[in-house]
Amino acid sequence: MNRNTYIDFFSGCGGLSLGLGFAGWHGVFAIEKDPMAYKSFQHNLVAKDAPYRHFSHWPEWLTQEPHTIEDLLENDRILNHLKALKGQITLIAGGPPCQGFSVAGSRNGKDPRNLLVFKQIKAVEMVRPPFAIVENVEGFQKKFVCRPNEEAFVSVAQEAMEEFRRIGYNAGKVTINAADYGVPQLRKRVILFAVSKEYIGDIFVEDLLNDILNEVSQIQRKELHLPTDHYVTVQDAISDLAGDEIVEEPEFPSYQTCKYLPPASEYQKLMRKNMETEEIPSSHRFNKHGERIVALYQKAIHTQPPGRVSKEFLFSNGCHSNKRYILDTKKPCSTVTTAPEELIHFKTPRCVTLREMARLQSFPDNFRFYGRYTLNGPARGIDVPRNAQIGNAVPPLVGRALGMALKKIKTMVETKDPCLENYHFHLNAKTNNYSFF
């Protein structure tokens, strides 16, 4: 456990794991059921030639291929191996599917994917790591609105915290903004945080994690030479991906792309750190927009203010969607979703490329994505092509900040830091109320 080991459930293409690796954590194995997302994870984090390999001791009893969490919990052979990891794992992390919680979707309280977090908690109960984290959208902590005569649903986050407490963990939740950690995006997410009572005693985990993350916000940006007095902007993030030298896209020869411009910010240098010899970004193909869409985007860029484009403008110009944003170069991007068509480039009449989306999510340029480029039709929302891998990912710099925060807390526990006393509480037997020591 001194090596800061972790298991990543619902790993997707690997944003959280990449960030934890940046913070010095060592992956044991990861669970991801989609073949395309797993392929990206495998090539970047697991394979012998992976650029960010830190899953170098993957257990022999688990094949390196897509798996569901049920593959672990419902297979007796694998389950016995999982139980044998007790005492060897520092952290179980994961970001269960968010479609049932998202306010951008139908918010279905009966979506079976909402229950996957409890399967993650079941794994925590078996392995008993000191730490567990669950990342999800803000809707994770909102109660579901029920129809007349139906039973009301509490928030899944609340139920999950109660389940963590039942198995002997302190549990709480904090809402974070990715921009605080150097991500050029205003992306708010809920982090459910659990710490074993055997490991740390009875504490207010929300206060502890909030305070540590506030420290990490400044420390991380200083370490990475990113601004500490303002957020990283769209200009800082992707201006070097808007070159005028148009060339054929190497992976997709029927599409166009462009060559890099010189890096113009510390953030761009960070993202291109291992790309010194590359002239062309990967996954940076330009969409083949029709004349009507090009005209719409051209008009929007020249007549509309940056930010969300008004419904009136869109509808009056023949666009049936009411969700389009013109990137504002002076601000961070709004929340990146799985839909690149929602974001209009600030310079040229096109939607953003997947590499630009990845930059806005803080994926380095040598992190390559695999599988279909984008996907529409009946399989959309089921399969996980590159656009969905990027949009659904935990931004790696958020994962790095979480990893740093957990290491800080671990050090505080192991050195018996007196500051921890500020977060401990005891239960008054007479009043049944909690109070500080």
Sequence and secondary structure as in RCSB ss.txt:
>XXXX:A:sequence
MNRNTYIDFFSGCGGLSLGLGFAGWHGVFAIEKDPMAYKSFQHNLVAKDAPYRHFSHWPEWLTQEPHTIEDLLEN
DRILNHLKALKGQITLIAGGPPCQGFSVAGSRNGKDPRNLLVFKQIKAVEMVRPPFAIVENVEGFQKKFVCRPNE
EAFVSVAQEAMEEFRRIGYNAGKVTINAADYGVPQLRKRVILFAVSKEYIGDIFVEDLLNDILNEVSQIQRKELH
LPTDHYVTVQDAISDLAGDEIVEEPEFPSYQTCKYLPPASEYQKLMRKNMETEEIPSSHRFNKHGERIVALYQKA
IHTQPPGRVSKEFLFSNGCHSNKRYILDTKKPCSTVTTAPEELIHFKTPRCVTLREMARLQSFPDNFRFYGRYTL
NGPARGIDVPRNAQIGNAVPPLVGRALGMALKKIKTMVETKDPCLENYHFHLNAKTNNYSFF
>XXXX:A:secstr
 TT EEEEES TTSHHHHHHHHTT EEEEEE   HHHHHHHIIIIISTT TT   TT  TTS SS   HHHHHT 
HHHHHHHHTTTTT SEEEE    TTT TTTT  TT GGGGHHHHHHHHHHHH  SEEEEEE GGGGS B   TTS
  B  HHHHHHHHHHHTTEEEEEEEEEGGGGT SB  EEEEEEEEEHHHH SB HHHHHHHHHHHHHHHHHHHTT
  SSS   HHHHHGGG  S EEE SSSTTSEEE      SHHHHHHTTT TT SS TT       HHHHHHHHHH
HHHS SEE  HHHHHHTT   S  EE  TTS B    S GGGEE SSSSSB  HHHHHHHTT  TT    S S  
 STTBTTB  HHHHHHHS  HHHHHHHHHHHHHHHHHHHTT GGGGGGBEEE TTT  EEE 
